[in-house]
């Protein structure tokens, strides 16, 4: 959080940032000295979104920054500034066109992120002074987003199933939660056969991690995150391009861990269960083979059509186990299908829900906090695409149509009909650098879900 500081600690000596746009450019110029107006003209400043002008006093001291913004996109408005402004402390001027200072400050903090585990930071970010109440509100969101990004960005050698368990253990210890684990062949003894089958070929044992927190009389909330720490595709081996960034295939787990941390920090009145099935989908002599039939925890017999459709396999045992606790709500996060990216692109997570009212509430919450989601249907006639000639159904099928929907329909079979369920198929990754969205791991849908949960469970 070094990019944001409390205003009382820095406003007196901080530099004003005035946000403007084409409609307010003339008014912004009227507040300047004649010399500063001439400077703006010489710089051909137009107040277009992303434009910036540094303004000095007669002595040459930087005293003001004009920034062109789109007032309808406050999250992106200041996101490029922490790394482009001189290293100093700034504050948002009241006369700017941006009215949502909290969203703008959040964008600033997200834009200051750098992954520094393996190299030094390029430079220290410029700092933004904000009101104490805003800082208290934003700090947990920034820390949770940073956690997602750091977990996803870490290479698999340093972020295998055990390290993912360690991340859960750290947040659990911070909030006095209870942790349980089933590792290796313990998964078979405890009846988690699909988690074991996907992860058994790796030299690092698969595991299911369970965190429990909250009072027993509060509504039960189940959160599940896909923790495939690396996905080769198994014997249905991915090509080189498809495998390149598969360290990010635990992005669902990263989201689930970060959301659990937010919930505990906010002390939401829920009985939280976090489940992370953590595996590495590797290739070896004992690897899962196409054509095998596995009896899942729920008793369904599943034919393995494709070993690269492994995420739904590890999730289904976790969902079945979590459903045994009779939760009030189930949420799962997964980097599940390329089909969701084809349908919606990299920035919009696909939202599936078995309750239209709950889906609408999540959508509204996401739009309100600048973290949009997009609904896709659980079109049940497509269940036929997962038909099997030898088992109850298959984990994949021959058709490439509606891949995100059929994956969600597979998971739905493991969720009780009367339990609200939200499934988020998220990319968890930025392919290129953009303001506030650096290349690499990304939190997508995290703030939307947290805002929704606050509305659902806080009085």
Residue pairs with C-beta under 8 A, 6 or more apart in sequence:
1 109
1 135
1 139
1 142
1 143
2 112
2 124
2 125
2 127
3 82
3 108
3 109
3 111
3 112
3 125
3 126
3 127
3 128
4 105
4 108
4 109
4 127
4 128
4 129
4 130
4 135
4 138
4 139
4 142
5 89
5 127
5 128
5 129
5 130
5 135
6 129
6 130
6 131
6 132
6 135
7 91
7 129
7 130
7 131
7 132
8 132
9 129
10 89
10 91
10 127
10 129
11 91
11 129
13 89
14 88
14 89
14 90
14 91
14 129
15 62
15 63
15 64
15 65
15 88
15 89
15 90
15 91
16 63
16 64
16 65
16 90
16 91
16 92
16 93
17 64
17 65
17 67
17 78
17 81
17 90
17 91
17 92
17 93
17 96
17 128
18 28
18 31
18 64
18 65
18 66
18 67
18 93
18 95
18 96
19 67
19 68
19 69
19 71
19 77
19 78
19 92
19 93
19 96
19 97
19 98
19 104
20 27
20 28
20 47
20 66
20 67
20 68
20 69
20 96
20 97
21 47
21 49
21 68
21 69
21 70
21 71
21 97
22 46
22 47
22 48
22 68
23 97
24 47
24 97
25 46
25 47
28 47
28 66
29 37
29 40
31 95
32 40
32 55
32 64
35 58
36 55
36 56
36 64
39 53
39 55
39 56
40 53
40 55
40 66
43 53
45 51
45 53
45 66
45 68
46 68
47 66
47 68
48 68
49 68
49 69
49 70
49 73
49 77
50 68
50 80
50 435
51 67
51 68
52 65
52 66
52 67
52 68
52 81
52 84
52 85
53 65
53 66
54 62
54 65
54 85
54 86
55 62
55 63
55 64
55 65
55 66
56 62
56 63
57 63
62 86
62 88
64 93
65 81
65 85
65 90
67 77
67 78
67 81
69 77
69 78
69 97
69 98
70 76
70 77
71 77
71 97
71 98
71 99
73 370
74 98
74 100
74 103
74 104
74 107
74 370
75 103
75 104
75 106
75 107
75 110
75 370
75 436
76 107
76 435
76 436
77 98
77 104
77 107
78 104
78 105
78 107
78 108
78 111
78 128
79 107
79 108
79 110
79 111
79 435
79 436
79 437
80 111
80 435
80 436
81 90
81 108
81 111
81 126
82 108
82 109
82 111
82 112
82 125
82 126
82 127
82 128
83 111
83 112
83 122
83 123
83 125
83 126
85 126
86 126
87 123
87 124
87 125
87 126
88 126
88 127
89 126
89 127
89 128
89 129
90 126
90 127
90 128
90 129
91 128
91 129
91 130
92 98
92 101
92 104
92 105
92 128
92 130
98 104
101 130
101 131
101 134
102 130
102 134
102 137
102 138
103 369
103 370
105 128
105 130
105 134
105 138
106 138
106 141
106 142
106 370
107 435
107 436
108 128
109 128
109 138
109 142
110 142
110 145
110 436
110 437
111 435
111 436
111 438
112 125
112 126
113 145
113 146
113 149
113 438
114 121
114 122
114 125
114 438
115 149
115 150
115 153
115 438
115 440
115 441
117 150
117 153
117 154
117 158
130 138
140 262
140 265
140 266
141 262
141 447
141 450
143 261
144 258
144 259
144 261
144 262
144 443
144 446
144 450
145 258
145 443
145 446
145 447
147 167
147 254
147 257
147 258
147 261
148 251
148 254
148 255
148 258
148 428
148 441
148 442
148 443
148 446
149 438
149 440
149 441
149 442
149 443
150 441
151 159
151 164
151 167
151 250
151 253
151 254
151 257
151 441
152 247
152 248
152 250
152 251
152 254
152 428
152 429
152 440
152 441
152 442
153 440
153 441
154 163
154 247
155 247
156 229
156 230
156 246
156 247
156 280
159 229
159 247
159 250
160 204
160 229
160 230
160 278
160 280
161 199
161 204
161 205
161 206
161 207
161 227
161 229
161 278
161 279
161 280
162 204
162 207
163 229
164 209
164 227
164 229
164 250
164 253
164 257
164 276
164 278
165 181
165 207
165 209
165 276
165 278
167 257
168 179
168 209
168 211
168 257
168 260
168 274
168 276
169 179
171 177
171 211
171 257
171 260
171 261
171 264
172 178
172 179
172 211
172 213
174 261
174 264
175 213
175 261
175 264
175 265
176 213
177 211
177 212
177 213
177 264
177 272
178 211
178 212
178 213
179 209
179 210
179 211
179 212
180 209
180 210
180 212
181 207
181 208
181 209
181 210
182 190
182 192
182 207
182 208
183 205
183 206
183 207
184 196
184 205
184 206
184 207
185 196
187 193
187 195
187 196
187 206
187 207
187 208
188 196
190 208
191 297
192 208
192 277
192 297
192 317
192 318
192 321
193 294
193 295
193 296
193 297
193 317
194 294
194 296
194 297
194 302
194 313
194 314
194 316
194 317
195 206
195 207
195 208
195 277
195 279
195 313
195 314
195 317
195 318
196 206
197 288
197 292
197 294
197 313
198 206
198 228
198 234
198 279
198 281
198 288
198 310
198 313
198 314
199 205
199 206
199 207
199 278
199 279
199 280
199 281
199 282
199 314
200 206
200 286
200 287
200 288
201 234
201 281
201 282
201 283
201 284
201 285
201 286
201 287
201 288
202 279
202 280
202 281
202 282
202 284
203 282
204 229
204 280
206 277
206 278
206 279
206 280
206 314
207 277
207 278
207 279
208 275
208 276
208 277
208 278
208 317
208 318
208 321
209 227
209 274
209 275
209 276
209 277
209 278
210 273
210 274
210 275
211 260
211 272
211 273
211 274
212 271
212 272
212 273
212 274
213 260
213 263
213 264
213 271
213 272
213 274
214 269
214 270
214 271
214 272
215 269
215 271
216 271
217 271
218 269
218 270
218 271
219 269
219 270
219 271
219 328
219 329
219 457
220 270
220 271
220 273
220 325
220 326
220 327
220 328
220 329
221 263
221 270
221 271
221 272
221 273
221 327
221 328
221 329
221 331
221 453
221 457
222 273
222 275
222 322
222 323
222 325
222 327
222 329
222 330
222 331
223 256
223 259
223 260
223 272
223 273
223 274
223 275
223 330
223 331
223 332
223 333
224 256
224 274
224 275
224 276
224 277
224 315
224 318
224 319
224 322
224 330
224 331
224 332
224 333
225 250
225 252
225 253
225 254
225 255
225 256
225 257
225 274
225 275
225 276
225 332
225 333
225 334
226 249
226 250
226 251
226 252
226 253
226 277
226 311
226 314
226 315
226 332
226 333
226 334
226 335
226 336
227 250
227 252
227 253
227 276
227 277
227 278
227 279
227 314
228 246
228 249
228 250
228 279
228 280
228 281
228 310
228 311
228 314
228 335
229 247
229 249
229 250
229 278
229 279
229 280
230 246
230 247
230 249
230 280
230 281
230 282
231 238
231 243
231 246
231 249
231 281
231 308
231 310
231 311
232 238
232 243
232 246
232 281
232 282
232 283
233 242
233 243
233 281
233 307
233 308
234 281
234 282
234 283
234 287
234 288
234 307
234 308
234 310
235 283
235 287
235 288
235 289
235 290
235 307
236 290
236 306
236 307
236 308
237 243
237 283
238 246
238 308
245 429
248 335
248 428
248 429
248 441
249 281
249 311
249 335
250 278
250 335
251 333
251 335
251 426
251 427
251 428
251 429
251 441
252 311
252 332
252 333
252 334
252 335
252 336
252 424
252 426
252 428
253 276
253 278
253 333
254 428
254 441
254 443
255 333
255 424
255 426
255 428
255 443
255 444
255 445
255 446
256 274
256 275
256 276
256 331
256 332
256 333
257 274
257 276
258 443
258 446
259 331
259 333
259 446
259 449
259 450
259 453
260 272
260 274
262 446
262 450
263 270
263 272
263 450
263 453
264 272
266 450
266 454
268 453
268 454
268 457
268 458
269 457
269 458
270 328
270 453
270 457
273 322
273 325
273 327
275 318
275 321
275 322
276 318
277 314
277 315
277 317
277 318
279 310
279 314
281 307
281 308
281 310
287 307
288 304
288 307
288 310
289 304
289 307
290 304
290 305
290 306
290 307
291 303
291 304
292 303
292 304
293 301
293 302
293 303
293 304
293 390
293 391
294 301
294 302
294 304
294 313
295 301
295 302
296 302
296 316
296 317
296 320
296 414
297 316
297 317
297 320
297 321
298 316
298 317
298 320
298 413
298 414
300 316
300 392
300 393
300 413
300 414
301 391
301 392
302 313
302 316
302 388
302 391
302 392
302 393
302 394
302 395
303 388
303 390
303 391
303 393
303 394
303 395
304 313
304 394
304 395
305 388
305 394
305 395
305 396
305 397
305 398
306 395
306 396
308 396
309 395
309 396
309 407
311 334
311 335
311 336
311 407
312 334
312 336
312 395
312 407
312 410
312 411
313 395
315 332
315 334
315 411
315 414
316 410
316 411
316 413
316 414
319 330
319 332
319 411
319 414
319 415
320 414
322 330
323 330
323 414
323 415
323 416
323 419
326 416
326 419
327 419
328 419
328 420
329 358
329 419
329 420
329 421
329 422
329 456
330 415
330 419
330 420
330 421
330 422
331 421
331 422
331 423
331 424
331 449
332 411
332 421
332 422
332 423
332 424
333 424
333 426
333 445
334 423
334 424
334 425
334 426
335 425
335 426
335 427
335 428
335 429
336 404
336 407
336 425
337 403
337 404
337 407
337 425
338 403
339 400
339 402
339 403
339 404
339 405
339 407
340 349
340 350
340 376
340 403
340 404
340 425
340 427
341 427
342 403
343 350
343 376
343 404
344 350
344 374
344 376
346 427
346 429
346 430
346 431
347 427
347 444
348 372
348 373
348 374
349 373
349 374
349 424
349 425
349 426
349 427
349 444
349 445
350 373
350 374
350 375
350 376
350 404
350 424
350 425
350 426
351 359
351 362
351 363
351 373
351 374
351 375
351 376
351 422
351 423
351 424
351 445
352 375
352 376
352 377
352 378
352 405
352 408
352 412
352 422
352 423
352 424
352 425
353 359
353 362
353 375
353 378
353 420
353 421
353 422
353 423
354 378
354 412
354 415
354 417
354 419
354 420
354 421
355 420
355 421
358 420
358 422
359 375
359 422
361 452
361 455
361 456
362 373
362 422
362 448
362 449
362 452
363 372
363 373
363 375
365 448
365 449
365 451
365 452
365 455
366 372
366 373
366 445
366 447
366 448
366 451
366 452
368 451
369 447
369 448
369 451
370 447
371 444
371 445
371 446
371 447
371 448
371 451
372 448
373 424
373 445
373 448
376 404
376 405
376 408
376 425
377 405
378 405
378 408
378 409
378 412
379 402
379 405
379 409
380 409
382 402
382 405
382 406
382 409
383 393
383 406
383 409
385 397
385 399
385 401
385 402
385 406
386 393
386 394
386 395
386 396
386 397
386 406
386 409
386 410
387 393
387 394
387 397
388 394
393 410
393 413
395 410
396 406
397 406
404 425
407 425
408 423
408 425
411 423
412 421
412 423
415 421
422 449
424 445
424 449
426 444
426 445
427 442
427 444
428 441
428 442
428 443
428 444
429 440
429 441
429 442
430 437
430 438
430 439
430 440
430 441
430 442
431 439
432 439
433 439
